[in-house]
Amino acid sequence: MGTAVLRLGRAGRYWGYHDCRFPRRTQRTPASPGTAVPTVPVVVSGAGAASATVVEVFDRARRIVLERVSAECLAVGGHGVVAAAVTTAPLAAQPDCLEFKVIGTAVRARGSRVRLTTPFTSHLDGHGFAKLLAAGWVPVELLVGMSIGVRHDDSFSRSRKLSSRNSEISGLSDLVRAVRADARRQLQLHGAERGGNGLILADGGAVRVWKEICTRSTGGDDELSFHDHLAETTLTGSTIAQFDAPPPKKRTLQVLPLGARGGEPHSRPAAAAGSDGQRRRRGVQGDRGAT
């Protein structure tokens, strides 16, 4: 097990957590076709949003607990950790602190005297780990890809939410899609840094969406209706590397009976022809030999 407790310091309004970067506090529907409407961007942590600082804290904490669980694995002579699970939970007595913890099972190759400087970590259980090795792959490290995105709640999206018709809220769709894509991109970047050439996901990563008062609202009470929507997702997976090419698959020779349906499975139609059939076959073979 590896564990660490980190405090998230509050800095500025809303922890300095988000900034939609929207130049205006609201967006109005164009009065006539062709009227320019300011675009509402989706700003994600992987592209330098204000939430990037929070993601960096979470990433640093997970690296710490993985280093500690690897140290415990080495202490007991293990070569790696399987069934590793990362959890994050607030401390009841200290609400501004979070406990990061990873628990897994240390494993060791039987009879091997090799001592690794950095043991592998993987979310795969024993069965999945055995299948991975049999296919010529080995786990490298447990990875976590996190992304936080924010989008200003423009007037078009607000009108869709208040409508009684069944319709897509494209603004929220863009937000969720951008956050998922950014989390996958972060996971791929972390895997490439560890030298892996493959990735196995542990879960699909649930998306949490909520709203905050827009940080660019500076006026009276009327502007409190201007909100920003935030979305957060975390993907967990194991990067893997191929150490040996899998053995080629054996080709199966298919054998089909050529006799009559329902008869002897290995009988030949010519065998029932008696001695005449046998003489005819020998004659044919003799002719072929002479030829």
C-alpha positions in Angstrom: 0.0 0.0 0.0 1.1 3.6 -0.7 -0.7 6.6 0.8 -0.3 10.4 1.0 -2.3 13.2 2.3 -2.2 16.5 0.4 -3.8 19.9 1.2 -5.4 21.8 -1.5 -4.8 25.5 -0.8 -7.5 28.0 -1.6 -6.3 30.8 -3.8 -8.6 33.5 -5.0 -12.2 33.2 -6.0 -13.4 29.6 -6.4 -9.8 28.3 -5.7 -8.7 29.9 -9.0 -10.4 26.7 -10.3 -11.8 27.8 -13.6 -12.0 30.6 -16.1 -14.3 30.3 -19.1 -12.2 32.9 -21.0 -15.5 34.1 -22.6 -15.1 37.7 -23.6 -18.8 38.5 -22.8 -21.0 37.5 -19.9 -23.8 36.4 -22.2 -24.5 35.5 -25.7 -27.5 36.7 -27.6 -29.2 35.0 -30.5 -28.5 37.0 -33.8 -31.3 39.2 -34.9 -30.8 38.4 -38.5 -29.0 35.7 -40.5 -25.3 36.3 -41.0 -25.0 38.3 -37.8 -21.7 37.5 -36.0 -22.1 35.7 -32.7 -19.2 35.3 -30.3 -18.1 31.6 -30.1 -18.2 29.9 -26.7 -15.0 27.8 -26.3 -14.5 24.8 -24.2 -11.3 25.3 -22.1 -9.7 22.1 -20.8 -6.9 21.6 -18.3 -4.7 19.9 -20.9 -4.7 23.0 -23.0 -3.6 25.4 -20.1 -6.9 26.2 -18.4 -7.0 27.5 -14.9 -7.9 24.0 -13.7 -4.5 22.7 -14.9 -3.0 23.6 -11.5 -5.5 21.3 -9.7 -4.9 18.5 -12.1 -1.1 18.8 -11.5 -1.7 18.4 -7.8 -3.7 15.3 -8.3 -1.1 13.9 -10.7 1.7 14.6 -8.3 -0.1 12.9 -5.5 -0.7 9.8 -7.5 3.0 9.6 -8.5 3.9 9.8 -4.8 1.7 6.9 -3.8 2.8 4.8 -6.7 6.4 5.3 -5.7 5.6 4.3 -2.2 3.8 1.1 -3.2 6.7 0.2 -5.5 9.1 0.7 -2.6 7.0 -1.7 -0.5 7.0 -4.2 -3.4 10.8 -4.1 -3.5 11.0 -4.5 0.2 9.3 -7.9 0.0 11.3 -9.0 -3.0 8.5 -8.5 -5.5 8.8 -7.9 -9.2 5.5 -6.0 -9.6 2.1 -5.1 -8.3 -1.1 -6.4 -9.7 -4.7 -5.6 -8.9 -3.6 -2.0 -8.0 -6.4 0.4 -7.3 -6.1 4.1 -6.8 -8.6 5.9 -4.6 -9.0 9.5 -3.5 -11.1 10.5 -0.5 -11.5 13.7 1.7 -10.5 13.5 5.4 -13.4 14.0 7.7 -11.4 16.0 10.2 -9.6 18.1 7.6 -12.0 19.1 4.8 -9.3 20.8 2.7 -7.1 17.7 2.6 -7.4 14.6 0.4 -6.0 11.2 1.0 -4.6 9.4 -2.0 -4.1 5.7 -1.7 -3.1 2.8 -3.9 -3.5 -0.9 -2.8 -2.3 -3.9 -4.7 -0.7 -7.4 -4.5 3.0 -7.9 -4.9 4.0 -10.8 -7.2 7.3 -12.4 -8.0 8.5 -14.7 -10.7 9.2 -18.2 -9.3 12.9 -19.0 -9.1 14.0 -15.7 -10.6 16.9 -13.9 -8.9 16.5 -10.8 -11.0 15.9 -7.7 -8.8 14.2 -4.9 -10.6 15.0 -1.3 -9.7 11.5 -0.2 -10.7 8.7 -2.9 -10.3 5.7 -2.7 -12.6 2.3 -1.7 -11.4 -1.0 -2.7 -13.1 -4.7 -2.7 -12.4 -5.0 -6.2 -13.9 -6.0 -9.0 -11.6 -4.1 -12.3 -11.5 -6.1 -13.9 -14.4 -5.7 -10.8 -16.6 -2.0 -10.6 -15.8 -1.4 -14.2 -16.8 -3.3 -13.8 -20.1 -1.2 -10.7 -20.8 2.1 -12.5 -20.2 1.0 -15.5 -22.3 0.3 -13.1 -25.2 3.9 -11.7 -25.0 3.1 -8.5 -23.2 4.2 -7.1 -19.8 2.7 -4.3 -17.8 4.8 -1.2 -17.2 2.9 1.2 -14.9 -0.5 2.1 -13.7 -1.6 5.4 -15.2 -4.2 8.0 -14.5 -5.4 10.6 -17.0 -7.5 13.5 -15.6 -9.1 16.4 -17.3 -11.3 19.3 -16.2 -13.1 21.5 -18.7 -15.2 24.7 -18.5 -17.7 26.3 -20.9 -19.7 29.5 -20.5 -23.4 29.0 -20.4 -24.5 31.0 -23.4 -28.0 32.1 -24.1 -28.5 29.5 -26.8 -27.8 26.7 -24.4 -29.9 28.2 -21.7 -32.9 28.5 -24.0 -32.5 24.9 -25.0 -32.5 23.8 -21.3 -35.7 25.8 -20.7 -37.5 24.5 -23.8 -40.2 21.8 -23.5 -39.0 20.2 -26.7 -36.7 17.2 -26.9 -33.4 18.6 -28.3 -29.7 18.3 -27.9 -27.9 20.9 -25.7 -24.9 21.2 -28.0 -22.9 23.2 -25.5 -22.9 20.5 -22.9 -22.2 17.9 -25.6 -19.1 19.8 -26.7 -18.0 20.1 -23.1 -18.3 16.4 -22.3 -16.7 15.4 -25.6 -13.8 17.7 -25.1 -13.1 16.6 -21.5 -13.2 12.9 -22.5 -10.8 13.5 -25.4 -8.4 15.4 -23.2 -8.3 12.7 -20.6 -7.5 10.1 -23.2 -4.8 12.3 -24.6 -3.2 12.7 -21.2 -3.3 9.0 -20.7 -1.5 8.4 -24.0 1.1 11.1 -23.2 1.8 9.5 -19.8 2.1 6.0 -21.4 4.6 7.3 -24.0 6.7 8.8 -21.2 6.9 5.4 -19.5 8.1 3.7 -22.7 4.9 1.7 -23.2 3.5 0.9 -26.7 0.1 -0.2 -25.6 -2.6 0.7 -23.1 -5.4 -1.2 -21.3 -8.2 0.8 -19.8 -9.5 -0.1 -16.4 -12.8 1.8 -16.8 -14.6 4.2 -19.1 -14.3 7.2 -16.8 -17.5 8.7 -15.5 -18.0 12.4 -16.2 -19.1 14.7 -13.4 -20.8 17.9 -14.6 -21.8 20.9 -12.4 -22.0 24.6 -12.7 -20.5 27.7 -10.9 -21.2 31.4 -11.1 -19.1 32.8 -13.9 -15.9 34.3 -12.6 -16.2 37.2 -15.1 -19.5 38.3 -13.6 -18.7 41.5 -11.7 -22.0 43.4 -11.6 -25.2 43.2 -9.6 -27.6 40.4 -8.7 -28.9 40.1 -12.2 -25.6 38.7 -13.4 -25.7 35.9 -10.9 -27.7 34.0 -13.5 -24.6 33.8 -15.7 -23.0 30.4 -15.0 -20.2 28.3 -16.3 -20.6 24.6 -16.7 -17.6 22.4 -15.5 -16.9 18.8 -16.3 -14.4 16.5 -14.8 -13.4 12.9 -15.7 -10.6 10.5 -14.7 -9.4 7.6 -16.7 -7.3 4.7 -15.2 -5.3 2.2 -17.2 -2.1 0.3 -17.5 0.5 0.9 -20.1 2.0 -2.3 -21.5 5.1 -3.2 -23.6 5.6 -6.2 -25.9 8.6 -8.3 -24.9 8.1 -11.2 -27.2 6.2 -12.0 -30.4 3.3 -14.3 -29.8 3.7 -17.8 -31.3 2.1 -18.3 -34.7 -1.3 -20.0 -34.6 -1.4 -23.6 -35.6 -3.3 -24.3 -38.8 -6.1 -26.8 -38.5 -6.5 -29.4 -41.2 -10.1 -30.0 -41.9 -11.1 -33.6 -42.9 -14.5 -34.3 -44.5 -16.0 -37.7 -45.2 -16.6 -38.3 -49.0 -18.9 -41.2 -48.6 -22.7 -41.3 -48.7 -24.6 -39.5 -46.0 -25.3 -41.9 -43.1 -22.9 -44.6 -44.3 -19.5 -45.5 -43.0 -17.5 -42.3 -42.3 -14.3 -43.6 -44.0 -15.8 -45.8 -46.7 -15.2 -45.0 -50.3 -17.8 -45.5 -53.0 -15.3 -47.4 -55.2 -14.7 -50.0 -52.5 -18.1 -51.4 -53.1 -17.3 -52.2 -56.7 -15.6 -55.4 -55.7 -12.7 -57.0 -57.6 -13.7 -55.4 -60.9 -13.5 -52.0 -59.3 -10.1 -52.8 -57.8 -8.8 -54.1 -61.2 -10.0 -50.9 -62.8 -8.3 -48.8 -60.3 -5.0 -50.8 -60.6 -5.3 -50.5 -64.4 -5.6 -46.8 -64.1 -2.7 -46.6 -61.8 -0.6 -48.8 -64.1 -1.5 -46.6 -67.1 -0.4 -43.5 -65.1 2.8 -45.1 -64.1 3.6 -46.1 -67.7 2.8 -42.6 -68.8 
